[in-house]
Amino acid sequence: MSKVISAFATALIGSIIFTFFNMMNRNTETTLYYTGISLFMTGFVVLFFLFLFIATPMSLFLDKKIKHYTFLTKSLLYFVTGIAFGALFLIFNPSNNLTGILNLLLISGCSNLLFFLFSHLTDSILLSYKKLK
């Protein structure tokens, strides 16, 4: 349950951030763009399904392997795993733009780290809720 909540929250925050940066880069008045709501909803749906069907199973597998590691080590491993999935995307969809490649790898690592932080937060909240019962 906490992984689904984490996937939802990460997709929501990621979509808000990407929509904000995409809306800032619009500087011509004669060009037609998608509306902010359209960009947000499309990004949210795509990110939610990516986190739900790729990051959640990966997270369950990774959590079993790194159960007794420290929080900082787990954070670093999630970041590196996100970079690895970004690199896997680049293998199937190569690019010649070095800045774009580095941005994609950094965004992949940060989004996977954000997923881990939301997952850790929801696990802590659910654990404290169970202790209150």
C-alpha positions as CSV (number, residue, x, y, z in Angstrom):
1,M,0.0,0.0,0.0
2,S,2.8,2.4,0.9
3,K,4.5,1.8,-2.5
4,V,1.3,2.8,-4.4
5,I,1.0,5.9,-2.3
6,S,4.6,6.7,-3.0
7,A,4.2,6.2,-6.7
8,F,1.2,8.5,-6.6
9,A,3.0,11.2,-4.6
10,T,6.2,11.0,-6.6
11,A,4.3,11.2,-9.9
12,L,2.3,14.2,-8.6
13,I,5.3,16.1,-7.5
14,G,7.3,15.2,-10.6
15,S,4.5,16.3,-12.9
16,I,4.1,19.6,-11.1
17,I,7.9,20.3,-11.4
18,F,8.1,19.3,-15.0
19,T,5.0,21.3,-15.9
20,F,6.4,24.4,-14.1
21,F,9.7,24.2,-16.0
22,N,8.0,23.6,-19.3
23,M,5.7,26.6,-18.9
24,M,8.6,28.8,-18.1
25,N,10.3,28.1,-21.4
26,R,7.5,29.5,-23.5
27,N,8.7,32.8,-25.0
28,T,7.1,33.1,-28.4
29,E,3.6,34.4,-28.7
30,T,2.9,33.0,-32.2
31,T,3.5,29.4,-31.3
32,L,0.7,27.1,-30.1
33,Y,1.4,25.1,-27.0
34,Y,-0.4,22.5,-24.9
35,T,-2.2,23.9,-21.9
36,G,-0.6,23.5,-18.5
37,I,-3.4,21.2,-17.4
38,S,-2.9,19.0,-20.4
39,L,0.9,18.8,-19.8
40,F,0.3,18.1,-16.1
41,M,-2.2,15.3,-16.6
42,T,-0.3,13.6,-19.3
43,G,2.9,13.8,-17.3
44,F,1.2,12.6,-14.2
45,V,-0.4,9.6,-15.9
46,V,2.9,8.6,-17.6
47,L,5.0,9.0,-14.4
48,F,2.4,7.2,-12.2
49,F,2.4,4.2,-14.4
50,L,6.2,4.2,-14.7
51,F,6.5,4.3,-10.9
52,L,3.7,1.8,-10.3
53,F,4.9,-0.8,-12.8
54,I,8.7,-0.3,-12.8
55,A,9.8,1.5,-9.7
56,T,7.5,-0.4,-7.3
57,P,8.7,-3.9,-8.2
58,M,12.2,-2.7,-8.3
59,S,11.8,-1.1,-4.9
60,L,10.3,-4.4,-3.4
61,F,13.3,-6.3,-4.8
62,L,15.8,-3.7,-3.6
63,D,14.2,-3.5,-0.1
64,K,14.7,-7.2,0.4
65,K,18.4,-7.0,-0.5
66,I,19.3,-3.8,1.5
67,K,17.1,-4.3,4.5
68,H,19.8,-3.8,7.2
69,Y,21.6,-0.9,5.5
70,T,21.6,2.7,6.8
71,F,19.2,5.3,5.5
72,L,22.0,7.2,3.7
73,T,23.2,4.0,2.0
74,K,19.7,3.1,0.9
75,S,19.2,6.6,-0.5
76,L,22.4,6.4,-2.5
77,L,21.5,2.9,-3.9
78,Y,18.0,4.2,-4.9
79,F,19.7,7.2,-6.6
80,V,22.2,4.9,-8.5
81,T,19.4,2.5,-9.5
82,G,17.4,5.5,-10.9
83,I,20.5,6.5,-12.9
84,A,20.8,2.9,-14.2
85,F,17.2,2.9,-15.4
86,G,17.8,6.2,-17.1
87,A,20.9,4.7,-18.8
88,L,18.7,1.7,-19.8
89,F,16.3,4.2,-21.4
90,L,19.2,5.8,-23.3
91,I,20.3,2.4,-24.7
92,F,16.9,2.0,-26.3
93,N,16.6,5.6,-27.3
94,P,20.1,7.0,-28.0
95,S,20.9,10.7,-28.0
96,N,23.8,12.8,-29.2
97,N,23.1,15.6,-26.9
98,L,25.5,15.3,-23.9
99,T,23.6,17.9,-21.8
100,G,20.3,16.1,-22.5
101,I,21.9,12.7,-21.5
102,L,23.2,14.1,-18.2
103,N,19.9,15.8,-17.5
104,L,18.0,12.6,-18.1
105,L,20.3,10.6,-15.8
106,L,20.1,13.2,-13.1
107,I,16.4,13.4,-13.3
108,S,16.1,9.6,-13.2
109,G,18.3,9.4,-10.1
110,C,16.5,12.2,-8.3
111,S,13.0,10.9,-9.1
112,N,13.9,7.4,-7.8
113,L,15.4,9.0,-4.7
114,L,12.1,11.0,-4.3
115,F,10.2,7.7,-4.6
116,F,12.4,6.2,-1.9
117,L,11.8,9.2,0.4
118,F,8.1,9.0,0.0
119,S,8.1,5.3,0.5
120,H,10.2,5.7,3.7
121,L,7.8,8.4,4.9
122,T,4.7,6.4,4.2
123,D,6.2,3.3,5.8
124,S,7.0,5.3,8.9
125,I,3.5,6.8,9.1
126,L,1.8,3.4,8.6
127,L,4.1,1.9,11.3
128,S,3.3,4.6,13.8
129,Y,-0.4,4.3,13.0
130,K,-0.3,0.6,13.7
131,K,1.5,1.2,17.0
132,L,-1.3,3.5,18.1
133,K,-3.9,0.8,17.6
